Amino acid sequence: METTRDRIIRANSKPNMPSLKGDSRASSRSNSITLEGLGKSYGSTTVLHEIDLHVKPGELFTILGPSGSGKTTLLSLIAGMAAPTRGRLLIGDHDVTALEPAQRGIGVVFQNYALFPNLSVFDNVAFPLSIRRRPRHEIVERVNEMLERVQLTAVRDRRPSQLSGGQQQRVALARALVFRPSIVLLDEPLGALDRQLRERLQVELKELQRSLGVTMILVTHDQEEALSLSDRLAVIDQGRLQQVAPPNEAYLRPANPFVATFLGMANFVETPDGGQAVVRPERLRINREQDGFGVSGHVRHTVYLGPSIRQHIALDGGGEMVANIPATAPAASISPGERVHASWRAEDAWPCT
């Protein structure tokens, strides 16, 4: 069975066949990705149905979905670590469906970072250039430049075991970027980090991506991470694309109930024509007295979230609604058991069937 180390070597080894134009600045070549009916089956089991998708050059694009949704399979197909059963994959205008990983000009950051424990930070980052037999002076120049970008110059001689989780993540990212790929794939790269560090590295990752002009595809199950980082995102479930949109559109205008519930808390309300619409918790208005159209009930319990209060409201007609209100708002003083009226603007209810 192929190990993570084998995957790193295979993904970074020097091509011995004609390949995509490599080792130049990403901004000087096409780095878009197009999937045309790309799918994957194992025997009679389809894990990824036909996917049609276009990732724009220089975009930070997120593939978001629950465990078992097919998102990691999709990433493997793009990287070339698995072969599609049907469809084709293009990078720029080049059909790369049949090309090996090393021929695609793609950098990969794995979930467990896959650093070489016996190598220093410098040598870990230098590995993709060394295996491509780049001149020593070029390796030193590029690695030093990349270590400075990711703020690791001071630990260049340490081994991975001597680094924090955040530092290890930066080493993996630097190694994926040092050979100047046109595209970088990231498989749950921040999942093992604590919340505060993860949020800080999200900002650094976005800044680095913009400064280098590379196309990045991030795979994650973390909705907050996807919403905060992405230029656009694709929500996937059971091997099918559910929606492709900018984060704010996917959140406020979900394509279906699955997207609505997966991208955060959602209140489903009936529309005047008998249909269904979603209202996000922060769009609810909560008052002690009836305030126009809406529903009534009582506060079942509250959750303090620092800058906001989450109120769970048991409705008179059955069911529950959830409201997020600023901690400084008058409604934040409403206690569990008190009667309330929840209302919303017509434009805040998005049809969702």
C-alpha positions as CSV (number, residue, x, y, z in Angstrom):
1,M,0.0,0.0,0.0
2,E,1.3,3.5,-0.9
3,T,2.4,5.5,2.2
4,T,2.1,9.2,2.7
5,R,5.9,9.4,2.1
6,D,5.4,7.6,-1.2
7,R,2.7,10.1,-2.2
8,I,4.9,13.0,-1.4
9,I,7.8,11.6,-3.5
10,R,5.5,10.7,-6.3
11,A,3.8,14.1,-6.3
12,N,7.1,16.0,-6.2
13,S,9.4,13.9,-8.3
14,K,10.9,15.3,-11.5
15,P,8.8,14.4,-14.5
16,N,10.5,12.2,-17.1
17,M,7.7,12.7,-19.7
18,P,6.4,15.9,-21.3
19,S,4.3,17.8,-18.8
20,L,2.7,21.1,-18.1
21,K,5.0,24.0,-18.2
22,G,6.5,24.1,-14.7
23,D,8.7,26.0,-12.4
24,S,7.8,29.5,-13.4
25,R,5.8,32.1,-11.5
26,A,2.2,31.0,-11.2
27,S,0.9,34.4,-12.4
28,S,2.7,33.9,-15.8
29,R,0.6,30.9,-16.8
30,S,-2.9,29.7,-16.8
31,N,-3.8,28.1,-13.5
32,S,-7.5,27.5,-13.9
33,I,-9.1,24.1,-13.3
34,T,-12.0,22.7,-15.2
35,L,-13.8,19.4,-14.4
36,E,-16.1,18.1,-17.1
37,G,-18.3,15.2,-15.9
38,L,-15.6,14.0,-13.6
39,G,-16.8,10.9,-11.6
40,K,-15.4,8.0,-9.6
41,S,-16.8,4.5,-9.0
42,Y,-15.5,1.4,-7.2
43,G,-17.3,-1.5,-8.9
44,S,-21.0,-0.8,-8.7
45,T,-20.6,1.8,-6.0
46,T,-20.4,5.4,-7.2
47,V,-18.6,7.7,-4.7
48,L,-18.5,10.7,-6.9
49,H,-21.2,11.5,-9.5
50,E,-20.5,13.5,-12.6
51,I,-19.0,16.8,-11.4
52,D,-18.9,19.9,-13.7
53,L,-16.9,22.7,-12.1
54,H,-14.6,25.6,-13.0
55,V,-12.1,27.1,-10.6
56,K,-10.8,30.5,-11.8
57,P,-7.1,31.4,-11.9
58,G,-5.8,32.8,-8.6
59,E,-9.0,31.8,-6.7
60,L,-9.1,30.4,-3.2
61,F,-11.8,27.8,-3.8
62,T,-13.1,25.5,-1.0
63,I,-14.7,22.1,-1.4
64,L,-16.9,21.7,1.7
65,G,-18.9,18.7,2.9
66,P,-19.4,16.2,5.7
67,S,-17.4,13.0,6.2
68,G,-18.1,10.6,3.4
69,S,-19.4,13.2,1.0
70,G,-16.8,12.6,-1.7
71,K,-14.7,15.8,-1.1
72,T,-11.4,14.0,-0.5
73,T,-12.0,11.7,-3.5
74,L,-12.5,14.8,-5.6
75,L,-9.2,16.3,-4.3
76,S,-7.4,13.0,-5.1
77,L,-8.7,13.1,-8.7
78,I,-7.5,16.7,-9.2
79,A,-4.1,15.8,-7.7
80,G,-3.8,12.7,-9.9
81,M,-3.5,10.3,-7.0
82,A,-6.6,8.5,-8.2
83,A,-7.9,8.0,-11.7
84,P,-11.5,9.0,-12.6
85,T,-13.9,6.5,-13.9
86,R,-15.4,9.0,-16.3
87,G,-15.0,12.6,-17.4
88,R,-11.9,14.7,-17.8
89,L,-9.8,17.3,-16.0
90,L,-8.2,20.4,-17.5
91,I,-5.6,22.7,-16.1
92,G,-5.8,25.8,-18.2
93,D,-6.3,24.4,-21.7
94,H,-4.4,21.2,-21.1
95,D,-6.2,17.9,-20.6
96,V,-4.4,16.3,-17.7
97,T,-6.7,13.5,-17.0
98,A,-4.2,10.8,-17.8
99,L,-1.1,12.6,-16.4
100,E,0.8,11.5,-13.3
101,P,0.8,13.9,-10.3
102,A,4.3,15.1,-11.0
103,Q,3.3,16.2,-14.5
104,R,0.4,18.4,-13.3
105,G,2.4,21.2,-11.6
106,I,0.4,20.9,-8.4
107,G,1.6,21.3,-4.8
108,V,-0.2,19.4,-2.1
109,V,-0.5,19.9,1.7
110,F,-1.8,16.8,3.4
111,Q,-3.9,16.8,6.5
112,N,-1.1,15.3,8.7
113,Y,1.6,17.5,6.9
114,A,3.7,14.4,6.0
115,L,7.0,16.0,7.0
116,F,10.2,14.0,6.9
117,P,11.1,13.6,10.6
118,N,14.8,13.1,10.0
119,L,15.2,16.3,7.9
120,S,15.6,19.8,9.1
121,V,13.0,22.5,8.3
122,F,15.3,23.8,5.5
123,D,15.7,20.3,4.0
124,N,12.0,19.5,4.2
125,V,11.2,22.7,2.3
126,A,14.1,22.0,-0.2
127,F,12.9,18.5,-1.0
128,P,10.8,19.3,-4.1
129,L,13.7,21.3,-5.6
130,S,16.3,18.7,-4.7
131,I,14.4,15.9,-6.3
132,R,14.1,18.1,-9.4
133,R,17.9,18.5,-9.3
134,R,17.8,22.3,-9.2
135,P,21.2,24.0,-8.7
136,R,22.3,24.3,-5.1
137,H,22.4,28.1,-5.2
138,E,18.8,28.2,-6.6
139,I,17.6,25.9,-3.9
140,V,19.2,28.0,-1.1
141,E,17.7,31.2,-2.6
142,R,14.2,29.8,-3.0
143,V,14.0,28.0,0.3
144,N,15.3,31.1,2.2
145,E,12.7,33.2,0.4
146,M,9.9,30.9,1.3
147,L,11.0,30.4,4.9
148,E,11.0,34.2,5.3
149,R,7.5,34.4,3.8
150,V,6.1,31.9,6.3
151,Q,8.1,33.3,9.2
152,L,10.3,30.2,9.8
153,T,13.8,31.5,9.2
154,A,14.7,31.3,12.9
155,V,13.9,27.6,13.1
156,R,15.4,26.5,9.7
157,D,17.7,24.0,11.4
158,R,15.2,22.3,13.6
159,R,13.5,18.9,13.1
160,P,9.7,18.7,12.8
161,S,9.5,17.2,16.3
162,Q,10.9,20.4,17.7
163,L,8.2,22.5,16.2
164,S,4.7,23.6,17.3
165,G,1.7,22.5,15.3
166,G,1.4,25.9,13.6
167,Q,5.1,25.8,12.6
168,Q,4.7,22.3,11.2
169,Q,1.7,23.5,9.1
170,R,3.9,26.4,7.8
171,V,6.7,24.0,6.8
172,A,4.2,21.8,4.9
173,L,2.8,24.9,3.1
174,A,6.3,26.2,2.3
175,R,7.3,22.8,0.8
176,A,4.2,22.8,-1.4
177,L,4.9,26.3,-2.7
178,V,8.7,26.4,-3.0
179,F,8.8,24.9,-6.5
180,R,6.3,27.6,-7.6
181,P,3.3,25.4,-8.7
182,S,0.4,26.9,-10.5
183,I,-2.1,25.2,-8.2
184,V,-1.9,24.2,-4.5
185,L,-4.3,21.6,-2.9
186,L,-4.9,21.6,0.8
187,D,-6.5,18.7,2.5
188,E,-7.9,19.8,5.9
189,P,-4.6,21.6,6.6
190,L,-5.8,23.4,9.8
191,G,-7.9,20.7,11.3
192,A,-5.4,19.6,14.0
193,L,-4.8,23.1,15.4
194,D,-6.6,24.9,18.3
195,R,-9.2,27.5,17.4
196,Q,-7.1,30.6,18.1
197,L,-4.1,29.4,16.1
198,R,-6.3,28.2,13.3
199,E,-7.9,31.6,13.0
200,R,-4.5,33.3,12.9
201,L,-3.2,30.9,10.2
202,Q,-6.3,31.4,8.1
203,V,-5.4,35.0,7.8
204,E,-1.8,34.2,7.0
205,L,-2.9,31.6,4.4
206,K,-5.1,34.0,2.6
207,E,-2.5,36.7,2.5
208,L,0.1,34.3,1.2
209,Q,-2.2,33.0,-1.5
210,R,-3.0,36.5,-2.7
211,S,0.7,37.6,-2.7
212,L,1.8,34.6,-4.7
213,G,-1.2,34.6,-7.1
214,V,-1.6,30.8,-7.0
215,T,-4.9,29.0,-7.3
216,M,-5.7,27.2,-4.1
217,I,-8.3,24.5,-3.5
218,L,-9.0,23.8,0.1
219,V,-10.9,20.7,1.3
220,T,-12.6,21.0,4.7
221,H,-15.6,20.0,6.7
222,D,-15.3,23.2,8.8
223,Q,-18.1,25.6,7.7
224,E,-16.6,28.6,9.5
225,E,-13.3,28.1,7.8
226,A,-14.9,27.8,4.4
227,L,-17.0,30.9,4.8
228,S,-14.1,33.0,6.1
229,L,-11.4,31.9,3.6
230,S,-13.1,31.2,0.3
231,D,-13.5,33.4,-2.8
232,R,-16.1,30.7,-3.8
233,L,-17.0,27.4,-2.3
234,A,-18.6,24.1,-3.5
235,V,-20.9,22.2,-1.1
236,I,-20.8,18.5,-1.8
237,D,-22.9,15.7,-0.3
238,Q,-23.2,12.0,-1.2
239,G,-20.9,12.5,-4.2
240,R,-23.0,15.3,-5.7
241,L,-22.5,19.1,-6.0
242,Q,-25.2,20.8,-4.0
243,Q,-24.2,24.5,-4.7
244,V,-21.3,26.5,-6.0
245,A,-21.3,30.1,-5.0
246,P,-19.5,32.9,-3.1
247,P,-19.7,32.3,0.7
248,N,-22.2,35.1,1.4
249,E,-24.5,33.8,-1.3
250,A,-24.3,30.2,-0.2
251,Y,-25.1,31.2,3.4
252,L,-27.9,33.7,2.7
253,R,-29.3,32.0,-0.4
254,P,-28.8,28.3,0.0
255,A,-29.8,26.1,-2.9
256,N,-31.6,23.5,-0.8
257,P,-32.3,22.5,2.8
258,F,-29.0,20.5,3.0
259,V,-26.9,23.6,2.2
260,A,-29.0,25.7,4.6
261,T,-28.4,23.4,7.5
262,F,-24.8,22.5,6.7
263,L,-23.7,26.1,6.5
264,G,-24.9,27.0,10.0
265,M,-28.1,27.2,11.9
266,A,-31.3,27.6,9.9
267,N,-34.9,28.4,10.7
268,F,-37.4,27.1,8.2
269,V,-40.6,29.1,7.8
270,E,-43.6,28.7,5.6
271,T,-44.0,31.2,2.7
272,P,-47.4,32.8,1.8
273,D,-47.8,30.4,-1.1
274,G,-47.2,27.3,1.1
275,G,-43.6,26.8,0.3
276,Q,-40.5,26.8,2.5
277,A,-38.0,29.5,3.2
278,V,-34.9,29.7,5.4
279,V,-34.2,32.6,7.8
280,R,-30.8,32.8,9.4
281,P,-30.8,33.2,13.3
282,E,-29.2,36.6,13.1
283,R,-32.0,37.9,10.9
284,L,-34.7,37.2,13.5
285,R,-36.1,40.2,15.5
286,I,-37.0,39.2,19.0
287,N,-39.4,41.3,21.1
288,R,-41.5,40.8,24.2
289,E,-44.5,42.2,22.4
290,Q,-45.9,41.2,19.1
291,D,-44.2,43.1,16.3
292,G,-46.0,42.6,13.0
293,F,-45.9,39.3,11.1
294,G,-44.2,36.4,12.8
295,V,-44.5,33.7,15.4
296,S,-44.9,33.6,19.2
297,G,-43.5,31.3,21.9
298,H,-41.3,31.3,24.9
299,V,-37.5,31.2,25.4
300,R,-36.5,27.7,26.2
301,H,-32.9,28.5,27.0
302,T,-30.1,30.9,26.1
303,V,-26.5,30.5,25.3
304,Y,-23.9,33.2,26.0
305,L,-21.5,33.6,23.1
306,G,-19.6,36.7,24.1
307,P,-20.6,39.3,21.6
308,S,-24.0,37.7,21.0
309,I,-26.7,35.7,22.7
310,R,-28.3,32.6,21.2
311,Q,-31.9,32.1,22.2
312,H,-33.8,28.8,21.6
313,I,-37.5,29.6,21.2
314,A,-40.2,27.0,21.7
315,L,-43.0,28.0,19.4
316,D,-46.7,27.9,20.4
317,G,-47.6,25.8,17.4
318,G,-44.8,23.3,18.0
319,G,-41.2,23.3,16.8
320,E,-38.3,25.7,17.6
321,M,-36.6,28.7,16.2
322,V,-33.1,29.9,17.0
323,A,-32.2,33.6,17.2
324,N,-28.7,35.2,17.5
325,I,-28.9,38.7,18.9
326,P,-26.2,41.2,19.9
327,A,-25.3,40.9,23.6
328,T,-26.0,44.6,24.0
329,A,-29.5,44.5,22.4
330,P,-32.6,44.9,24.6
331,A,-33.8,41.4,23.7
332,A,-30.6,40.0,25.2
333,S,-32.1,40.5,28.7
334,I,-35.0,38.2,28.0
335,S,-34.8,35.2,30.4
336,P,-35.7,31.6,29.8
337,G,-39.5,31.1,30.3
338,E,-40.4,34.6,29.1
339,R,-42.9,35.1,26.2
340,V,-41.5,36.5,23.0
341,H,-42.5,37.3,19.5
342,A,-40.1,36.5,16.6
343,S,-40.4,38.3,13.3
344,W,-38.3,38.8,10.1
345,R,-38.3,41.0,7.0
346,A,-39.6,39.4,3.8
347,E,-36.2,39.8,2.1
348,D,-34.5,37.8,4.8
349,A,-36.6,34.7,4.0
350,W,-35.0,32.8,1.1
351,P,-37.0,30.2,-0.7
352,C,-35.4,26.9,-0.1
353,T,-36.9,23.6,-1.3
